[in-house]
Amino acid sequence: MKSFFKKTALVAALGATLSFSAMAADLQPLNSDTEPDRIAWSELQTKFGDVPTPKEGLRIGGVSKTLTNEYWRTLGEGYKQYADKYGVFVSYLAAANEDDQLGQLSIAETMLTEGYDAILASPQSDANLQAAFDTAKSKGTPFINVNDAVMPLTEYYVGCVQRDNGVRVAKWFMENTQGGKVAVIEGQPGVYAVKQRTEGFTQTISQDDRFEVVASVPANWSREQAYNAATNILQLTPDLLGFYVNNDGMALGVVEAVKAAGLLGKCWVFGTDGISDAYKSILAGELTGTVDSFPLLTGEVAMEVALRIVGGQDIPRVVATPQALITKDNVAKYQTTDSAKLRETLLAE
């Protein structure tokens, strides 16, 4: 019953705020992968010059999806690492778990009540932080959507091209195998990144008649659910060629299912995000690969964007951050926690 009332309250709040936004906003609903008003992360300095000197006492709020996933912890480290260069205070908070949408909304609204100068937010769904965005808009407080769910009426988005995550994995299968049956383990239903990653993979690989997508099922970002889903798929399709998985935590669960079925080395598994455990698994010869979207660098870029916007610069609606397909062939090239070294590597490509 308690869960029912929480869900009812969330739906009511979102309905009211989305209605307000639709009337108040002068922006078209955002597709962050295709929005023409965009700039690459590497072009910010060239086009806009130095970051404006922040005012004394500037405070930036970071609202995370969760702190149980290494990706989001690392993103927060990127925020702090960049903010420290300018003496800017950062508070980085997350809800109790990755499906506590009301808890995440409460964190964002509290930060706005406390007068933070800008908010960097990674929504749990495409809609759950819209009420906070509306409040920020009414206060004139920049509210920047950072990976991977996308609020349709957000003014600013920082993140990678989500569809390209799936496309890169599909192309690996097309270029490195003779074809076969493949499956997708999706994240949380209704999230923009899940749809884009999944469609990027399935639509690309379906163009090659050597491949058949036999299953595409959600596991809600859960390693355990991914393990169970993969186990069921492998029981039904023991000759499966491989999996594309929407994040690395779930992908590591899929690897365990593949190992349990005695198919390691025969069934390829790709994840998404580039967490350190994914790199370790690739080096161990278990996970085939991951699409790294470099959360530390993404966090730095998002904080840079926040400081530029607060400083009065007219930044494009989308700032695209980098990504790369990581396999045993190039893992050493990208495996670094030194963001300066990583920037050099990416800029040289």
N, C-alpha and C positions, 0 to 999 in steps of 0.2 A: 504493500500500500504506500509506504514511504517513497519507494522508487517511482510509483505512478504519479504522486504529487510533484516530485522533482521534475519528471519529464513533462508533465502538464505545464508547470511554471516556465520551463525552458521554452516550450513551444509557444506559449502565449507571449513571452517576452520577445522572442525572435520575430514573431508575426508582427507585433506592434512596431518594432524597430526597423524591420525591413520595409514596412509600409512607409514609415517616416523617411527612410533613406531614399526610397524610390521617388518620393516627392521632392526631397531636398537636394539630392546629389545631381550634379551636372555631368557626371561621368557615365560612360557606357559600362555595362558589366564586363569585368576584366577576364580575358583569357591570357594569362601571363606568358604562355608559350608563343603566342602570335601577336601580342600587342605591338603596334608599330612605334609607339612612343617609348623607345627603349635605348639603353646604352650598355655596352659591355663594361664589366668591372674595371678592366684594364685601361679604359678611355677616360675615366673620371678626372685624373690629374691633368691630362692633356687638354681636355675641354673646359674644365672649371678651375684649374689652378689649385693653389694650396687650400687646405681645409681652413675655413675662417676660425680665428682664435675664439674658443668658447668663453662665454661670460663666466665670471667667478661663481662657484656654487652650482653649476649646471648639473642636473640630475636626470639620468636616463633610466627608464624602467624596462626590464626585459621579462616578457611573459612566455614561458616555455610550455611545450606540450607535456613534457614529463622530464624527470631527472633520473629515471631508472634506465633510460636508453643512453648509451655513450654518445651517440650522435648529438643529442640535445645538450648534454653536459659540455661537450667540446665546442658547440656553437656558443654557449655562454662564456667559455674561456676566451673565445675570439672577441666577443663584446668587451670583456674586461681588459684583455691585452691591448686592444686598440685605444680604449678609453683612458687607460693609465698613461698613455703617451701625452695626453692633453690634460691630465689631472681631473678628469670627469668622473663623478660618482655613478656607479651602476648597481642597481638591485635586480637580481635575476632569480625569479621565483617560478614555481610550477605547481599545478594541482596535485592532489594525492595520487592520482593515476591517470592513464592516458584516455580514459573515457569519462572523466569527471568534468564535464563541460561547464556546469554551473560553477564549480570551484574555480576553474580557470577564468571565467567571466568575472567572478568576484575579485580575483587578484587584480585584473586589469582595471576594474572600476575603482578599487581602493587606491591604486597608484594615481589615477586621475584625480581622485578626491584629495590626495596628499600633494598634488601640484607638481608632479614630475613634468619635465620640460619636453619630453618626447617618449613615446612607447614603441618598443620593438617587440612585435607579437608573432608567435607561431601558433595559429589557432588549431584546436583539436578537430574542428570541422569547418566547412566553408561558411557556416552561419553563426556559430556560437559566440563569437566576439563582436558581432555587428552592433550590439547595444553599446559596448564600450567605444567602438569606433564613432558612433553617433555623438556620444558624450564628448569625445576628443574633438570632433569636428566643431561642436558648438563652443568649445573652449579655445579653439585655434591651436590645439596641441597636435603636432605631427604624430600620426599613428601608422607605423610602417609594418606591413605584412612580410614576415621573413619565412620562406619555406614553411610547410609544403602544401597545407590547405590554403585556399585562396578565397578571401572575402570578395564577392563579386563587385562591390562598390568601393573597394579600397583605393586610396589615392596613390599609394606607393607599394611596390612589391620588390623584394630582393630575393633572388634564388635562381636555381638552374632551370634549364628547359626540361620540364618533367617528362614530356613525351620522348625526349632523346635518350633517357635512361633505358627504356624498353627497346627503342630502335637499335641502340648499340649492341645490346645482347642478341637481338634477332639477327643482326648482320654477322655476329660472331658464329652463330650456328650455321648460317647460310654459307659462310666462307670456310668453315673448318670441319664440317661434317657432311655426310652423304645424304642427310635427310632422315626423317622419322617422326615419331610421336613426341610432342612436347606438352608441358602443362604450366600453368601460372598459379602461384599462390599470391593472392591479393592482400592488401592491407585492410583498413577500415572502410566499409562501404560508404559512399556519399562524399568522400574526400577527393578534391580535384586531382591531387597528385596520383592517387590510386587509379583513377580513371585514365589519366594521361599515360602513366607508365604502362598500364596493362594494354591499352589500345596501341601504344607505340610498338609494343612487342607483337601482339597478335595480328595487327593489321599489316605490319611489315613482313613477318614470317609467312603469313597466309598468301602473300604474293608469289611465293615459291611453292609450286605444287608438289615438291618433295616432302613437305612438312604438313603435319596435321596437329592442330591444337585440340587435345582430347579432354581437357578440363581447365577451368579457371574459377577458383573458389577462394572466398575470403577467409583469412585467419586473424584479422583484427589486430595486427602487429604483435601477436602472441607467438612466442617460440614453441610453446606446447601445442597450441592449436595448429601451427604449421606442421609440426611433427606428425600429429594425428591425420591431418589432411593429406600429407604426402604419403603416409603409410597406406591410407585407403586407396589413393590413386595408384600406387605401385602394386597393390594387391590385384587391382582390376587391370592394370597395364604393366606387366612385368618387363616388357620390352621397351619401356619409355626411354627416349633419348636424353631428355633433360628437363629441368625446371628453370623458369624465370621467377624470382621472388621479389616482392615489392620493397623489402628492406633486409638488412643483414641479420638482424636478430632472428627473424623467421627463417632466413636462408640457412643459418646454422642449425636450426631445428630440422630442416629438410635434409641437411647433410647427415644428421643422426639417423633419420629414417632410411636414407639410401644405404648407409653402413649396415643398419640392422637387416636390410633386405639382401645384403651381400652384393650390392651393385656399385660399390665405390670403384671409380675408374671406368665404369660403363655407362653411368647416368650422370650427366653434367649438371651442376647447380650454380646458378648465378644469383647474387644478391644485389642490393642497392644501398648506398650510403658511404661505404669506405671506413667503417669502424676498425679499431686496431685488432679485434678478434677475427675479423674477416681477413685481414692481411696475414695474421698468424695461420689461419686455416688454409689460405692459398699456399703459403710457404710449406705447410705440412702435407700438401698434395691432396687435400680434401675438398674444400670449396674451390670451384673452377675459377670463379672471378666475381668481381663486384664493380658496380659503376660508382666511383668515388665522386661525391659532390663537395668534398673538402670543407667540412663544417667549421674548422678553425678559421680558414680564410674567409668563408662565407660570413662568419660572425664579425670578423674585422671589417669586411666591406659594408655590412649592414650598419655597423656603428659609424663608419665613415660617412655613409649616406645620411644617417640621422644628424650628425654634426654639420654636414653641409646644408641640410634643409633648415635646421635651427638657425644656422648662420645666414640664411636668406638666399641661398642659391636655388635656382629653378631646375631641379633635377628631374629627368624624365620619369615617367610613371613606373617603368620596369628597369631595374639594374640587374643584368644577367651575370650570374657567377659561373665559374668553370666546373667541368666534370670530365672524367676520363674513365675508360674501361680498363680495369686492372686485372691482369692474369699473371701466371708464373713468369711470363716472358718479359713483363715490364714492372713487376712489383717493386724491385729495388730502386727504380727510378723515382717512384712517388712515395716511398715509405720514409717519411720524415715528419718530425714534430716541429721543425724549424720553418715558420711561415715565410721568412725572408727567402730561404732556399727554395721553398715550394713556389713562391711567386716567380723567382728567376726561371725555374723549370717550365712553368706554364707560359710565361711570357715569351720564352724561346721557341715555343711550338708554332 
